[in-house]
Amino acid sequence: MISVLVVEDDEVAGEAHESCTNSVSGFRVVGRVRTGQEALRFLGHTATDLVLLDLRLPDMDGLRVSRTLRRQASETDVIAVTSARDLSRVRESVASGVVQYLLKPFTFAAMREKLENYARFRNSISREGDVNGQHEIDHAFSALRDGDRRELPKGMGEQTLESVASAVRELPDGGSAEAVGRFSGVSRVTARRYLEYLVECGTVSRAPRYGGVGRPEMSYRWNGNS
């Protein structure tokens, strides 16, 4: 099992990240903390393979955690889980030893993909000894990339999917396709198409909502483990 520490100051998000990680085969969350100092203390006494690290922590820049691990020659790897979109932060993350960068908000499928890619990377470098050639090194590092990422259906875009996913997360009690469309700035028909895709991915749940005359309206709700 790959042991994981979740570092996230938002309690609800931290619980979601923990639940999501535990649902991916081969991963087990061994701790969840809300500050950088708590993370460093935890890692100082508990062997941990991977940290899911928020970069905006209340007591320090999250990358200080990663840089400290590098100075200590720690073998713990770091995946940044953050809403920071600044390219300079991405460059800082790479320089600080971050192996993957997951942008909030994200779907369960996106996080699962990052974790599975990381697991393939670890498996490809788990043996001792020398590599047989450049191709083995290239193969190991390619596992961290999303080369086998699930393709969106024809006519669907990543930006719209992200907008719809973000909108449904803002409706804790769920909402109709029309409500999600208003939040995300797309039509009801478009919102419904993307919501149905998220239902298929397991990120969103769908249930009929009764209350008026005629057919019930479908309500969509972000899953707690997404």
Backbone bond lengths (Angstrom), bond angles and torsions (degrees), N, CA, C in turn:
res aa  C-N    CA-C-N  psi(-1)  N-CA   C-N-CA  omega(-1)  CA-C   N-CA-C  phi
1 M - - - 1.464 - - 1.528 110.39 -
2 I 1.314 116.48 140.48 1.462 122.09 175.37 1.525 107.45 -89.25
3 S 1.329 116.56 117.97 1.469 120.97 -178.09 1.523 109.84 -84.02
4 V 1.336 116.04 139.03 1.462 122.05 -171.98 1.527 110.98 -131.35
5 L 1.331 115.50 137.22 1.462 122.45 170.10 1.522 108.10 -109.11
6 V 1.333 117.05 127.32 1.462 122.39 176.39 1.520 108.43 -96.87
7 V 1.335 116.67 123.38 1.468 121.72 178.33 1.525 107.23 -116.69
8 E 1.325 115.67 102.84 1.465 121.92 -174.27 1.526 108.95 -152.32
9 D 1.353 117.17 123.38 1.460 119.55 -175.74 1.522 112.94 -78.17
10 D 1.324 118.52 -22.38 1.457 121.13 177.59 1.527 109.29 -83.00
11 E 1.333 116.42 119.73 1.457 121.28 -173.33 1.523 112.28 -60.71
12 V 1.325 116.59 -45.28 1.465 120.47 -178.01 1.523 110.46 -64.79
13 A 1.332 116.31 -45.94 1.468 120.16 179.01 1.526 110.91 -63.09
14 G 1.333 116.53 -40.51 1.459 119.78 179.29 1.521 112.14 -61.65
15 E 1.329 116.22 -42.50 1.464 120.18 177.64 1.526 110.62 -62.78
16 A 1.337 116.23 -40.67 1.466 120.27 179.68 1.519 111.22 -64.74
17 H 1.352 116.71 -42.75 1.456 120.01 179.65 1.536 110.93 -64.19
18 E 1.320 115.43 -39.05 1.468 119.31 179.00 1.527 110.73 -64.89
19 S 1.325 116.20 -47.38 1.460 120.35 -179.05 1.525 111.22 -62.50
20 C 1.340 115.25 -42.78 1.467 120.63 179.20 1.524 110.96 -61.57
21 T 1.323 116.93 -46.41 1.462 121.33 -178.53 1.521 111.53 -62.93
22 N 1.319 116.33 -44.18 1.463 120.26 -179.36 1.524 112.60 -65.51
23 S 1.321 116.54 -20.83 1.463 119.90 -179.85 1.527 112.37 -83.96
24 V 1.331 117.35 -8.39 1.465 121.23 178.46 1.526 108.31 -92.23
25 S 1.312 115.96 125.92 1.457 121.18 -177.24 1.524 111.51 -57.06
26 G 1.332 115.23 131.94 1.459 120.54 176.58 1.510 114.75 94.33
27 F 1.349 117.73 -1.40 1.463 121.40 -178.29 1.534 110.06 -119.86
28 R 1.334 115.18 145.39 1.466 120.62 178.03 1.528 109.35 -144.83
29 V 1.323 116.09 122.84 1.462 120.80 177.17 1.518 108.97 -76.54
30 V 1.333 116.06 124.01 1.463 120.81 -178.85 1.525 111.41 -105.26
31 G 1.339 117.22 -5.15 1.455 119.72 178.92 1.517 111.03 -172.48
32 R 1.330 114.99 155.41 1.467 120.69 176.14 1.523 107.84 -142.66
33 V 1.338 116.70 123.62 1.461 121.63 -178.25 1.518 109.01 -130.64
34 R 1.357 115.31 169.08 1.466 119.44 -172.61 1.519 113.96 -117.87
35 T 1.333 118.07 -5.54 1.465 120.44 -179.51 1.528 110.45 -134.51
36 G 1.331 115.11 164.45 1.452 120.06 177.92 1.514 112.54 -66.54
37 Q 1.327 116.84 -41.21 1.462 120.15 179.89 1.525 111.05 -63.14
38 E 1.319 116.93 -41.23 1.462 120.13 177.52 1.519 110.58 -62.71
39 A 1.328 115.85 -38.04 1.461 119.94 179.20 1.522 110.84 -62.93
40 L 1.338 117.19 -47.17 1.460 120.74 -178.61 1.527 111.51 -65.15
41 R 1.328 116.68 -38.24 1.466 119.02 177.20 1.527 110.56 -64.23
42 F 1.324 116.14 -43.94 1.462 120.44 -179.87 1.527 110.34 -61.48
43 L 1.322 116.56 -47.01 1.459 120.61 -177.79 1.529 111.97 -68.58
44 G 1.338 115.81 -20.91 1.456 119.51 178.74 1.513 113.35 -71.79
45 H 1.340 116.90 -22.18 1.470 118.08 -178.52 1.532 113.72 -125.41
46 T 1.334 118.13 -2.19 1.467 120.22 -179.09 1.523 110.00 -128.49
47 A 1.311 116.67 119.13 1.466 120.79 177.97 1.520 109.34 -63.28
48 T 1.314 116.35 124.72 1.463 121.92 -175.46 1.522 109.63 -137.94
49 D 1.319 116.29 134.51 1.463 120.13 -177.99 1.520 112.48 -81.34
50 L 1.327 116.85 -38.01 1.465 120.61 -169.26 1.523 110.92 -143.10
51 V 1.347 116.08 141.12 1.467 121.96 174.51 1.526 108.74 -116.65
52 L 1.330 116.41 127.41 1.459 121.78 169.19 1.521 106.05 -93.08
53 L 1.335 116.72 106.98 1.462 121.92 -163.88 1.525 113.10 -114.04
54 D 1.319 115.69 117.60 1.461 120.56 169.81 1.533 107.36 -73.60
55 L 1.321 117.56 138.12 1.466 119.87 -177.82 1.520 112.72 -88.41
56 R 1.322 118.15 -13.61 1.459 121.27 -179.18 1.525 109.04 -112.22
57 L 1.317 114.53 87.21 1.454 121.59 -178.43 1.526 109.83 -102.71
58 P 1.336 118.34 154.41 1.463 120.25 -175.16 1.516 114.87 -67.98
59 D 1.334 117.99 -23.59 1.467 119.31 -174.97 1.527 114.02 -108.47
60 M 1.337 118.17 -15.15 1.460 119.99 -178.78 1.519 109.87 -166.41
61 D 1.311 115.36 164.84 1.455 121.92 170.58 1.524 107.50 -65.85
62 G 1.328 116.58 127.62 1.456 119.74 -177.39 1.513 114.14 -55.83
63 L 1.336 116.95 -29.96 1.458 119.51 -179.01 1.528 112.42 -66.97
64 R 1.345 117.16 -18.52 1.471 119.03 174.54 1.514 110.36 -62.33
65 V 1.324 117.05 -33.43 1.465 120.94 177.60 1.526 109.47 -62.95
66 S 1.338 115.39 -48.23 1.470 119.54 -179.68 1.523 111.69 -63.60
67 R 1.338 116.67 -43.05 1.470 119.44 -179.73 1.526 111.35 -64.59
68 T 1.328 116.32 -37.52 1.467 119.78 178.08 1.525 110.62 -63.84
69 L 1.313 117.08 -41.30 1.464 120.43 177.83 1.520 111.19 -61.64
70 R 1.334 116.29 -39.02 1.468 119.46 179.55 1.532 110.56 -65.76
71 R 1.344 116.51 -42.62 1.469 119.77 179.35 1.523 111.40 -62.37
72 Q 1.320 115.90 -32.67 1.457 120.38 -179.13 1.524 112.55 -84.88
73 A 1.330 115.90 3.84 1.469 121.77 -178.49 1.524 111.25 57.26
74 S 1.332 115.40 35.47 1.458 120.48 179.35 1.527 110.19 -71.45
75 E 1.327 115.77 146.21 1.464 120.83 176.68 1.523 111.35 -92.57
76 T 1.319 117.78 6.04 1.460 121.74 177.32 1.530 109.73 -73.94
77 D 1.317 116.97 129.85 1.459 121.99 178.04 1.527 110.74 -93.09
78 V 1.332 115.50 161.40 1.466 121.44 -175.26 1.522 110.43 -130.22
79 I 1.324 115.83 130.92 1.464 122.51 167.63 1.520 107.02 -113.15
80 A 1.321 116.96 120.61 1.466 121.00 177.28 1.523 109.12 -76.23
81 V 1.336 116.34 129.65 1.464 122.46 176.97 1.521 105.75 -122.56
82 T 1.321 117.59 101.10 1.454 119.96 -165.57 1.520 112.60 -153.53
83 S 1.313 115.46 162.14 1.466 121.23 174.46 1.531 111.22 -96.84
84 A 1.331 117.30 0.69 1.464 121.92 -178.83 1.525 110.37 -68.87
85 R 1.341 116.07 117.64 1.464 121.46 -176.54 1.522 113.25 -105.98
86 D 1.310 117.70 -3.86 1.456 122.08 -177.98 1.525 109.75 -65.61
87 L 1.326 116.75 126.12 1.463 119.96 -179.02 1.527 112.81 -61.20
88 S 1.336 116.17 -28.45 1.466 118.31 177.56 1.524 110.14 -65.25
89 R 1.333 116.87 -32.85 1.469 120.42 177.64 1.525 110.27 -70.60
90 V 1.318 115.83 -35.97 1.461 119.13 177.02 1.526 109.55 -62.66
91 R 1.339 116.61 -44.65 1.466 120.09 179.00 1.526 110.71 -62.94
92 E 1.349 116.38 -43.09 1.464 120.14 177.01 1.520 110.94 -58.35
93 S 1.322 115.76 -40.45 1.462 120.61 -177.97 1.519 110.85 -62.51
94 V 1.333 115.76 -45.62 1.468 119.74 178.95 1.517 110.26 -61.01
95 A 1.347 116.28 -44.66 1.463 120.69 -179.60 1.524 111.86 -65.22
96 S 1.323 116.68 -24.74 1.465 120.82 -178.37 1.520 112.67 -89.00
97 G 1.319 116.84 -0.17 1.461 119.35 176.33 1.507 115.19 98.80
98 V 1.329 118.40 9.92 1.459 121.55 178.61 1.528 108.92 -71.16
99 V 1.337 117.36 129.78 1.467 120.60 -175.71 1.524 113.01 -94.44
100 Q 1.341 117.29 -21.63 1.460 121.46 178.68 1.523 108.43 -144.36
101 Y 1.338 116.52 154.88 1.462 121.74 -177.98 1.525 107.34 -133.54
102 L 1.337 116.66 111.96 1.464 122.35 -178.23 1.522 109.19 -110.89
103 L 1.322 115.60 118.35 1.460 121.64 -173.45 1.522 111.34 -89.72
104 K 1.335 116.23 128.53 1.465 121.56 174.01 1.531 109.80 -79.97
105 P 1.329 118.56 149.65 1.470 126.58 -11.22 1.520 110.26 -75.99
106 F 1.311 115.76 153.12 1.452 119.88 -177.83 1.517 109.68 -137.45
107 T 1.308 115.61 161.74 1.457 120.87 176.95 1.525 109.59 -89.31
108 F 1.318 115.61 162.80 1.454 120.25 175.49 1.526 110.09 -58.57
109 A 1.333 116.18 -39.55 1.468 120.33 -179.74 1.525 111.08 -60.05
110 A 1.339 117.06 -38.39 1.464 120.67 -179.35 1.524 111.16 -66.31
111 M 1.345 116.88 -43.24 1.466 119.22 179.21 1.527 110.45 -67.85
112 R 1.312 116.40 -42.50 1.470 119.30 178.86 1.519 110.68 -58.63
113 E 1.328 116.66 -40.52 1.461 120.64 179.40 1.528 111.59 -62.26
114 K 1.345 116.85 -44.25 1.462 119.93 178.53 1.531 110.92 -60.67
115 L 1.329 116.38 -43.81 1.457 119.92 -178.51 1.527 111.19 -67.16
116 E 1.319 116.76 -41.83 1.460 119.42 -179.79 1.531 111.17 -66.63
117 N 1.350 116.45 -38.49 1.467 119.08 175.60 1.520 110.83 -62.25
118 Y 1.333 115.96 -41.38 1.460 119.76 178.94 1.528 110.66 -63.46
119 A 1.331 116.46 -41.35 1.466 119.93 179.35 1.526 110.96 -61.85
120 R 1.345 117.06 -39.60 1.466 119.92 177.63 1.532 110.75 -65.26
121 F 1.332 115.86 -38.66 1.461 120.39 177.78 1.523 110.51 -61.19
122 R 1.334 117.61 -48.35 1.470 121.14 179.71 1.517 111.10 -60.61
123 N 1.325 115.81 -41.30 1.459 119.65 -178.39 1.527 111.60 -65.26
124 S 1.345 115.82 -34.27 1.464 119.55 -176.80 1.527 112.44 -74.60
125 I 1.345 117.73 -16.78 1.470 120.37 -179.48 1.525 111.82 -119.28
126 S 1.315 116.75 18.21 1.468 120.10 -173.91 1.522 113.37 -77.76
127 R 1.338 117.57 -24.25 1.467 118.77 -176.48 1.530 110.72 -79.41
128 E 1.321 115.50 163.10 1.463 121.96 177.68 1.529 109.90 -92.13
129 G 1.330 116.33 167.14 1.451 120.67 175.73 1.517 112.73 97.79
130 D 1.328 116.21 -169.19 1.456 122.66 -176.78 1.523 111.02 -94.36
131 V 1.324 114.92 155.23 1.459 119.99 173.50 1.522 109.02 -78.62
132 N 1.313 116.43 159.05 1.458 121.01 -178.83 1.527 112.95 -83.85
133 G 1.334 115.32 -14.98 1.460 117.53 -179.64 1.517 111.22 171.75
134 Q 1.341 115.49 179.42 1.457 121.60 -178.59 1.524 112.10 -58.64
135 H 1.334 115.84 -34.02 1.469 118.89 -176.08 1.521 111.91 -61.56
136 E 1.345 117.98 -32.88 1.463 120.04 179.13 1.527 111.12 -69.64
137 I 1.325 116.20 -38.89 1.461 119.99 177.60 1.528 110.09 -66.29
138 D 1.327 116.90 -44.32 1.462 120.92 178.78 1.524 110.67 -61.13
139 H 1.320 116.72 -39.63 1.460 120.65 179.58 1.522 111.01 -64.43
140 A 1.334 116.54 -41.18 1.461 120.30 -179.53 1.526 111.15 -63.24
141 F 1.331 116.70 -47.37 1.458 119.49 -177.99 1.526 112.20 -71.50
142 S 1.326 117.18 -28.63 1.465 119.40 179.41 1.517 111.24 -66.38
143 A 1.338 116.86 -22.89 1.465 120.00 179.23 1.520 111.82 -64.47
144 L 1.344 117.47 -24.89 1.460 120.70 179.64 1.517 112.33 -78.36
145 R 1.324 117.16 -15.83 1.452 120.11 179.88 1.521 109.47 -88.64
146 D 1.334 114.59 162.79 1.456 120.55 -175.99 1.526 111.17 -95.44
147 G 1.333 116.84 46.18 1.448 119.73 -177.21 1.512 113.70 -64.38
148 D 1.352 117.07 -28.62 1.459 118.95 -179.91 1.518 111.06 -104.25
149 R 1.317 116.51 27.13 1.451 121.26 -177.84 1.524 111.03 -62.02
150 R 1.302 115.63 141.78 1.453 120.79 179.71 1.522 110.02 -62.33
151 E 1.336 115.80 128.50 1.455 120.33 -179.51 1.522 110.00 -78.89
152 L 1.342 116.01 139.96 1.456 120.05 174.45 1.522 109.27 -71.02
153 P 1.330 117.17 150.85 1.467 119.76 175.57 1.529 110.77 -58.21
154 K 1.307 115.68 153.77 1.450 121.47 -178.97 1.527 110.45 -56.14
155 G 1.330 115.42 134.18 1.456 120.54 178.43 1.518 114.44 90.88
156 M 1.342 118.04 -4.31 1.456 121.54 179.15 1.522 109.21 -104.62
157 G 1.342 115.83 145.85 1.455 120.87 -177.95 1.512 112.44 -122.09
158 E 1.335 115.94 151.30 1.463 121.30 -178.98 1.527 111.76 -62.40
159 Q 1.339 117.24 -40.01 1.460 120.01 -176.49 1.521 111.07 -65.82
160 T 1.329 117.12 -42.99 1.463 119.79 178.33 1.515 110.72 -66.97
161 L 1.334 116.77 -39.42 1.461 119.95 177.90 1.524 110.66 -60.39
162 E 1.321 116.09 -42.58 1.463 120.60 178.88 1.528 110.92 -63.28
163 S 1.353 116.66 -40.03 1.467 120.67 -179.97 1.520 111.10 -65.61
164 V 1.336 116.77 -43.49 1.463 120.50 179.92 1.530 110.14 -66.68
165 A 1.336 117.17 -42.69 1.463 120.20 179.14 1.523 110.86 -61.66
166 S 1.336 116.63 -41.81 1.459 120.72 178.96 1.519 110.88 -64.70
167 A 1.336 117.07 -39.33 1.459 121.05 -178.57 1.523 112.12 -65.35
168 V 1.324 116.90 -44.58 1.462 119.23 -177.77 1.520 111.35 -68.46
169 R 1.335 116.49 -28.16 1.467 119.42 176.17 1.521 111.61 -67.69
170 E 1.333 117.00 -26.25 1.462 121.16 -179.76 1.522 112.06 -80.33
171 L 1.318 117.87 -1.15 1.465 122.28 179.88 1.527 108.05 -114.72
172 P 1.340 117.75 83.42 1.470 120.66 -173.12 1.521 113.84 -60.43
173 D 1.331 117.33 -27.26 1.465 120.52 179.19 1.520 112.31 -95.60
174 G 1.305 116.17 7.38 1.453 120.15 -179.11 1.518 111.32 87.57
175 G 1.306 115.45 167.63 1.453 119.74 179.81 1.515 111.25 -162.92
176 S 1.303 115.14 162.77 1.455 120.91 179.22 1.527 110.08 -76.38
177 A 1.324 115.59 169.93 1.459 119.97 176.42 1.528 109.85 -62.12
178 E 1.328 116.04 -34.49 1.462 119.32 178.93 1.524 111.14 -65.39
179 A 1.342 116.77 -43.21 1.465 120.57 179.52 1.523 110.91 -65.42
180 V 1.320 116.50 -43.32 1.463 120.21 178.92 1.524 110.10 -64.03
181 G 1.337 116.14 -38.13 1.455 120.09 178.26 1.520 112.26 -61.94
182 R 1.341 116.00 -40.51 1.472 119.67 178.66 1.518 110.46 -63.39
183 F 1.329 116.94 -43.35 1.459 120.85 -179.13 1.520 111.91 -65.26
184 S 1.326 116.49 -36.84 1.468 120.49 -173.65 1.520 113.25 -96.09
185 G 1.353 116.87 -7.17 1.451 119.87 177.25 1.516 114.65 78.99
186 V 1.342 117.22 26.87 1.461 120.86 177.08 1.522 108.88 -125.71
187 S 1.305 116.97 169.58 1.459 121.26 -179.16 1.521 110.73 -72.15
188 R 1.326 116.19 162.87 1.461 121.51 178.55 1.527 110.93 -60.62
189 V 1.331 116.53 -41.16 1.466 120.68 -179.45 1.533 110.68 -63.51
190 T 1.343 115.53 -44.76 1.465 119.41 179.10 1.524 110.84 -64.62
191 A 1.337 116.00 -43.86 1.462 119.65 179.60 1.522 110.94 -59.50
192 R 1.340 116.24 -42.47 1.460 119.34 -179.03 1.533 110.89 -63.10
193 R 1.326 117.31 -39.86 1.461 119.82 -179.47 1.526 110.96 -61.91
194 Y 1.327 115.95 -44.69 1.466 119.22 -179.57 1.526 111.04 -70.76
195 L 1.324 117.06 -36.24 1.463 120.28 178.40 1.526 110.69 -64.30
196 E 1.312 116.82 -40.17 1.462 119.71 178.72 1.525 110.74 -65.18
197 Y 1.327 116.32 -34.64 1.460 119.92 176.01 1.521 110.24 -65.36
198 L 1.350 117.31 -41.95 1.464 121.11 178.87 1.528 111.09 -66.80
199 V 1.332 116.87 -32.42 1.465 120.64 174.72 1.532 109.16 -63.50
200 E 1.322 115.84 -44.02 1.471 121.36 179.44 1.526 110.84 -61.03
201 C 1.341 116.19 -36.88 1.468 120.68 -179.67 1.526 112.37 -76.43
202 G 1.336 117.24 -11.68 1.453 120.50 -178.21 1.510 114.18 86.67
203 T 1.328 117.15 8.21 1.460 121.48 -177.88 1.523 111.99 -85.55
204 V 1.307 116.31 -32.40 1.464 122.90 -177.96 1.521 108.86 -123.46
205 S 1.332 116.34 142.42 1.464 121.08 175.11 1.521 109.10 -104.54
206 R 1.296 115.84 154.24 1.465 121.89 -176.37 1.518 109.28 -128.73
207 A 1.329 116.64 136.06 1.465 121.23 179.53 1.525 109.54 -151.00
208 P 1.328 117.84 147.47 1.466 119.75 178.17 1.519 110.74 -72.14
209 R 1.308 116.14 142.82 1.463 121.55 177.58 1.530 107.97 -118.07
210 Y 1.335 114.62 117.31 1.465 120.34 -178.27 1.529 109.78 -94.06
211 G 1.285 116.57 160.97 1.464 118.86 178.69 1.507 114.38 158.00
212 G 1.297 117.90 -12.86 1.460 120.65 -179.60 1.509 111.18 -134.92
213 V 1.311 115.57 -177.60 1.454 121.00 178.38 1.524 108.77 -79.32
214 G 1.336 116.41 141.14 1.450 120.28 178.11 1.511 112.30 98.72
215 R 1.318 114.89 -162.10 1.456 120.52 -176.27 1.535 110.91 -68.97
216 P 1.334 117.32 143.09 1.477 119.39 178.85 1.525 110.50 -67.40
217 E 1.325 115.69 152.31 1.454 121.56 177.37 1.519 108.97 -90.30
218 M 1.324 116.31 140.59 1.463 120.13 178.26 1.525 109.69 -79.25
219 S 1.324 115.53 133.13 1.457 121.64 178.00 1.520 108.96 -113.43
220 Y 1.315 115.84 136.29 1.467 122.22 -177.92 1.523 109.05 -112.76
221 R 1.332 114.98 138.03 1.470 119.26 -176.71 1.519 110.10 -140.71
222 W 1.337 115.13 137.25 1.464 121.45 178.49 1.514 109.95 -66.39
223 N 1.323 116.78 129.88 1.462 119.84 -179.81 1.527 110.46 -71.57
224 G 1.319 115.82 143.53 1.451 120.69 -177.85 1.512 113.79 -64.17
225 N 1.350 118.22 -22.57 1.468 120.59 -177.01 1.520 111.26 -99.76
226 S 1.349 117.57 18.40 1.457 119.85 -174.88 1.509 111.21 -102.27
